[in-house]
């Protein structure tokens, strides 16, 4: 009998030990799931979390489509200098980033984690050159001399592949806050729902979301009713996921009760129909580029509003699909809407503010754009 008890105790010990090892590898080990370990280290008292997995997105067409909308943008000289000194290019070397935004009432702070292929020695040398450093808990923390909105930005390496940075006063405290267990459960539940999305924003309702969006909207499309419905939501998520050559966007609002779920669902369906009707207005059709209008009509045609009852929670989900055709039409519309270049000055006007004269040809040569 005693031998059986010993065997049972040994089996139980092995199960417990295995569970601990699994949990450690899943959440804390650098060799575990990098997405989960990164999200797990974000502060649990955050008001919102933004996550982007660029390593996954590079395998799809979405980044190429986005890049096509930004053609002609010049490279910032400071970024070019950073690349020259560190060898790090975010377009190539940044793999994933997670940002936790904390609302402390009068001010907002962020805490961010970035995974990538870093030359740690070069980057640390660059940070020392452009700021100061101190050591806390065996961790070198860099404080950049340039500030954002009057706040100094601090950064530190958590490993050779992960950097943490914040504009809060205590970076070390933010790191330790993320390592504690308290407060992570409600975030993890919703992170799991978004597991298939390489990019998402998750907002916990602490401020009046409806009032904020209503203040940013043009006067003609502001809606007090929508503002009131959005202010009732407990959580809001916006996620994007590539699907072949298409890109699927899903927005979901977690409602406090079934009545709010029904009202929000009906209202969103009504807005989609009204938007389609507005785009078919003859006066708008005359003013709007046809390609861009067709893109918006196609996008609205893909809108699908559904109600989700998970038992303990009620949600409304709005999904839409962005196709390559929509990307191209929007790009064409933006190109047509871009301002035309200013006419060149007459050749009989001389001065340093006008194009330089080509002495051989006797004509004006446009100055180079930097």
C-alpha positions, 0 to 999 in steps of 0.5 A: 500500500505504501508503495502505491502511494509513493508511485501516485505521489511521484506521478502527481509530482511529474504532472505538476512539474510538467505543467510548470515547465510547459507554462514557463516555456509558453510564457517566459522562455525566449525559445517559446512562442514569441507572440505570447511571450511578448504580449505577456510582458505588456503592462496589465493595467494598459488601456489599449494594446497594439500588436503587429507581426511584421515577420508574418506580414512580409510573407503576404501582399499587404505590405507591398500594397501599403508601400505602393500608397507611400511611393515618393516619400523621402527617407528621413535623414535621421533615420538614414543616419540611424541605419548607417550606425546600427545596420538596423532597418525596420522594413527588413529586420523588425519582426514584431512589436507590441505597444501598451498604452496606459491612461493615467488621467491627464496623460497617456504613456506607452510601453513597447516591446520590439523583436528583431534582428539587432546588432546589440553592440552597435545599437547600444553604442548609438544609444550611448552616443545620443543619450545617457545610461544607468544600470538597474537590476543588472540591466543597462537602461538608456535615456535618450536626450531627445524627448517626446512631448517633454518626456525622455524616452528610455530603452533597454535590451531584454535579450539580444532579440528584444528591446523595451522602450517607454516614455514613462518615468520608470522603465525598469518598473514597467518591465517588472510590472509585466512579469507579475501574474496579476491582471493578465487573465482578462487580456489573455482571454482576448489575445487568444481570440485574436490569435490568428491576426498578425495585427490588431488593436485591443481597447479596454473601455475606460474612456468614452470611445464614442465621444472621442470618435465623434469629436474626430468625425466631420460634422456631417457624419457625427451621430449621437446615437452611435456615440452612446452605443460605443460608450457602452462597449466593454472592449473594442478590437480591430484586427487585420488578417491576410487571406490569400491576395485579400486582406480581411478587417474585423472590428468587434465590440463587446456589449454589456447586454443583449439589448445593446448588441441588437441596437448596435448591430441594427445601427451598423447595418443601417450605416452601411446601407446609407453610405452606399446610397450616399456614394450613388448620389449624382452630385457626389459622383460628379465630384469624386474620382470614379475609381476611388468611388468604385473601391469604396462601393466594393468595400461596403459591399463586403461588409458583414455585421453579425451578433456573437453570443458567447454566453458570458459575453455578447458582441457585435462583429463587423467584417470587411474584405480589402481586395487587390482591386480596391488597393489599386483603385484607392492608389489611383484615386490618391494619385489623381488627387495629389496636387500638380507641380507648380509651374516653372518660373519664366526663363527671363527671370533670374534669381536663386529661388528659380531653376538654374540655367543650362548654359549649353542648351540655353534653357532652364533645368529643374533643380533636383528634389532631395 
